[in-house]
Amino acid sequence: MEKEIIMTVFKKQVEQHDASQAKPSFWRRRPLQIGAGAVVLLAALTIGGIQYVHANTVEYYHLFRNGTEVGTVSSPDEVDALIQQKKQAVEAANPELQMVVDTGSLTYEGDSGYKADPDTEATLDKLSGMITAKASGTELYVDGKLIGIVKDQETADAILARVQTKYAPNLPANKKAGAVTTLSYSAESKAAGTKADASGKPPADGTKLNSVSFKEKVNIESAEVDPSKVMDPADVYKKLIQGSVKPTKYTVLAGDCIGCIAQKFNISKDVIYKNNPWIQNDEIDEGDVLDLTVLQPELTVKTVEDVTETVAIEPGVEIQKNGSMRAGETKVLREGASGSKKVTYQVVKENGTVVSEQVVDQQVVKEAVSKIVVKGTKVILGEGSGTFAWPVASHSISSSYGTRWGKLHKGIDITGSRTILAADDGVVTFVGTKTGYGNTIIINHKNGYETLYGHLKSFSVKKGQIVQKGDKLGIMGATGDATGVHLHFEIHKNGSLTNPLKYL
């Protein structure tokens, strides 16, 4: 083409030269001079033509969409600018959505031409009508079930992290939402804080979060979606932690109780208490409206924690027997002292509820000191305990100890059941009649105490007999100086009279 243009230009220039300077006689006389001049002129015109063509050559591009030519443009930059304008316009019109501009497959083919004029404006107008916009969303699945659609992956990760932190509030930020199905510490971090370090120092009290994971399989997938189906993140979060259970209300009937309502609806009483915190002391009245909604979360957050606490070690009791001490006597040689230990439990929870707990480590911090008690084993037959029982059942005092009518009343007079009983263990040292006392029994308790029983009608024991507390001694009577049937009862301590009421 370039050659054709040059020849055309040359031809026109020759014709113009001939018309202006033609002289027949000259051409006839000097043919050689003219021929040489023509060659020189042709060379000059050829060089000038080439420069002219190059100066007027225009480069441009053929634009193809999905293999079909759309038109011609001066530069791909003009197409890129159009696409960017389209993106900005679509995003401005849909600020809450992630929009994708579909341009199709665009390709270019370079070309050039003499004074070529690419139809850029028409091509861009045509391409603009071919570009479409679609909403791109992120679908959240739990065990294959579509829970909701959100704007993007970042939003989905934030929702899942929020669900986890509801039950694991101390989860480090770099552990949140990084892995959807399982978020856990490394083996090194798991071991930290659960057992003594290399120095042997026990772990500190507190809770160490060991791992966090979702019990269900969670998938996140990108997809083209209907913009109207994109959900508010708060609604997706609520659905994950509460499920889609409809609220259940119940109006209390006459005769209802917490336990029977729980049984009627096959739910735990704890659910009723949790949903209705106003209930006090299990009191509900007819007409009260109870919230019996049982939430069924779509996601179960499983946490494994190491819980360390200090537990007291109660001191044991060490018994030492002593044959020289009387049976029943005790003496503390050493008081005990409590110890302490660090106990670490591995606690597994599902949505905050403990499902298992086991001890994984124990370390004694302070040993307990046992209490040492000496107990006597020496048995002396007939020896009393020093603690006295009433010698008459269904007793009633008819006369007290002390001075009466100017004379000391040495004991107390008792009425009641007619059977006379031993007030404590001992040996019978007297059975017979004493002046003023009538029929009398005296018991030596071999511990410094003696008891006297007077005015008996009859005897049931003999002198020298060993008796135990509560044994029958005889029958109440009115022998001796007695006014009516009663028992006269005295207690002597180390040979001296005492007021029996001090011991009964």
Secondary structure as the mmCIF struct_conf table of DSSP 4:
data_model
#
loop_
_struct_conf.conf_type_id
_struct_conf.id
_struct_conf.beg_label_comp_id
_struct_conf.beg_label_asym_id
_struct_conf.beg_label_seq_id
_struct_conf.end_label_comp_id
_struct_conf.end_label_asym_id
_struct_conf.end_label_seq_id
HELX_RH_AL_P HELX_RH_AL_P1 GLU A 2 GLN A 21
HELX_RH_AL_P HELX_RH_AL_P2 PRO A 24 ARG A 29
HELX_RH_AL_P HELX_RH_AL_P3 PRO A 31 ALA A 55
TURN_TY1_P TURN_TY1_P1 ASN A 56 ASN A 56
STRN STRN1 THR A 57 ARG A 65
TURN_TY1_P TURN_TY1_P2 ASN A 66 GLY A 67
STRN STRN2 THR A 68 VAL A 73
BEND BEND1 SER A 74 SER A 74
HELX_RH_AL_P HELX_RH_AL_P4 PRO A 76 ALA A 93
TURN_TY1_P TURN_TY1_P3 PRO A 95 GLU A 96
BEND BEND2 LEU A 97 LEU A 97
STRN STRN3 GLN A 98 ASP A 102
STRN STRN4 LEU A 106 TYR A 114
TURN_TY1_P TURN_TY1_P4 LYS A 115 LYS A 115
HELX_RH_AL_P HELX_RH_AL_P5 THR A 120 MET A 130
STRN STRN5 THR A 132 VAL A 142
TURN_TY1_P TURN_TY1_P5 ASP A 143 GLY A 144
STRN STRN6 LYS A 145 VAL A 150
BEND BEND3 LYS A 151 LYS A 151
HELX_RH_AL_P HELX_RH_AL_P6 GLN A 153 TYR A 167
TURN_TY1_P TURN_TY1_P6 PRO A 169 ASN A 170
HELX_RH_3T_P HELX_RH_3T_P1 ALA A 173 LYS A 175
BEND BEND4 LYS A 176 THR A 181
STRN STRN7 THR A 182 SER A 184
HELX_RH_AL_P HELX_RH_AL_P7 ALA A 187 ALA A 191
TURN_TY1_P TURN_TY1_P7 ALA A 192 THR A 194
BEND BEND5 LYS A 195 LYS A 195
TURN_TY1_P TURN_TY1_P8 ALA A 198 SER A 199
HELX_LH_PP_P HELX_LH_PP_P1 LYS A 201 ALA A 204
BEND BEND6 ASP A 205 ASP A 205
STRN STRN8 GLY A 206 PHE A 214
BEND BEND7 LYS A 215 GLU A 216
STRN STRN9 VAL A 218 VAL A 225
HELX_RH_3T_P HELX_RH_3T_P2 PRO A 227 LYS A 229
HELX_LH_PP_P HELX_LH_PP_P2 VAL A 230 ASP A 232
HELX_RH_AL_P HELX_RH_AL_P8 PRO A 233 GLN A 242
TURN_TY1_P TURN_TY1_P9 GLY A 243 SER A 244
HELX_LH_PP_P HELX_LH_PP_P3 VAL A 245 PRO A 247
STRN STRN10 LYS A 249 THR A 251
HELX_LH_PP_P HELX_LH_PP_P4 VAL A 252 LEU A 253
TURN_TY1_P TURN_TY1_P10 ALA A 254 GLY A 255
HELX_RH_AL_P HELX_RH_AL_P9 ILE A 258 PHE A 265
TURN_TY1_P TURN_TY1_P11 ASN A 266 ASN A 266
HELX_RH_AL_P HELX_RH_AL_P10 LYS A 269 ASN A 275
TURN_TY1_P TURN_TY1_P12 PRO A 277 TRP A 278
STRN STRN11 GLN A 280 GLN A 280
TURN_TY1_P TURN_TY1_P13 ASN A 281 ASP A 282
STRN STRN12 GLU A 283 GLU A 283
TURN_TY1_P TURN_TY1_P14 GLU A 286 GLY A 287
STRN STRN13 VAL A 289 ASP A 291
BEND BEND8 GLU A 298 GLU A 298
STRN STRN14 VAL A 301 ILE A 313
HELX_LH_PP_P HELX_LH_PP_P5 GLU A 314 GLY A 316
STRN STRN15 VAL A 317 ARG A 326
TURN_TY1_P TURN_TY1_P15 ALA A 327 GLY A 328
STRN STRN16 THR A 330 ARG A 334
STRN STRN17 ALA A 337 ALA A 337
STRN STRN18 GLY A 339 GLU A 350
TURN_TY1_P TURN_TY1_P16 ASN A 351 GLY A 352
STRN STRN19 THR A 353 LYS A 366
STRN STRN20 VAL A 369 VAL A 369
STRN STRN21 LYS A 371 LYS A 378
TURN_TY1_P TURN_TY1_P17 LEU A 381 GLY A 382
BEND BEND9 GLY A 386 GLY A 386
BEND BEND10 PRO A 391 VAL A 392
TURN_TY1_P TURN_TY1_P18 ALA A 393 SER A 394
STRN STRN22 SER A 396 SER A 399
BEND BEND11 TYR A 401 TYR A 401
STRN STRN23 GLY A 402 ARG A 404
TURN_TY1_P TURN_TY1_P19 TRP A 405 GLY A 406
STRN STRN24 LYS A 407 HIS A 409
BEND BEND12 GLY A 411 GLY A 411
STRN STRN25 ILE A 412 THR A 415
BEND BEND13 GLY A 416 GLY A 416
BEND BEND14 ARG A 418 ARG A 418
STRN STRN26 THR A 419 LEU A 421
BEND BEND15 ALA A 423 ASP A 425
STRN STRN27 GLY A 426 LYS A 434
TURN_TY1_P TURN_TY1_P20 THR A 435 TYR A 437
STRN STRN28 GLY A 438 ASN A 444
BEND BEND16 LYS A 446 GLY A 448
STRN STRN29 TYR A 449 PHE A 459
BEND BEND17 SER A 460 SER A 460
TURN_TY1_P TURN_TY1_P21 LYS A 463 GLY A 464
STRN STRN30 ILE A 466 VAL A 467
TURN_TY1_P TURN_TY1_P22 LYS A 469 GLY A 470
STRN STRN31 LYS A 472 MET A 476
STRN STRN32 GLY A 477 GLY A 477
BEND BEND18 GLY A 480 ASP A 481
BEND BEND19 THR A 483 VAL A 485
STRN STRN33 HIS A 486 HIS A 486
STRN STRN34 LEU A 487 LYS A 493
TURN_TY1_P TURN_TY1_P23 ASN A 494 GLY A 495
STRN STRN35 SER A 496 THR A 498
HELX_RH_3T_P HELX_RH_3T_P3 PRO A 500 LYS A 502
TURN_TY1_P TURN_TY1_P24 TYR A 503 TYR A 503
#
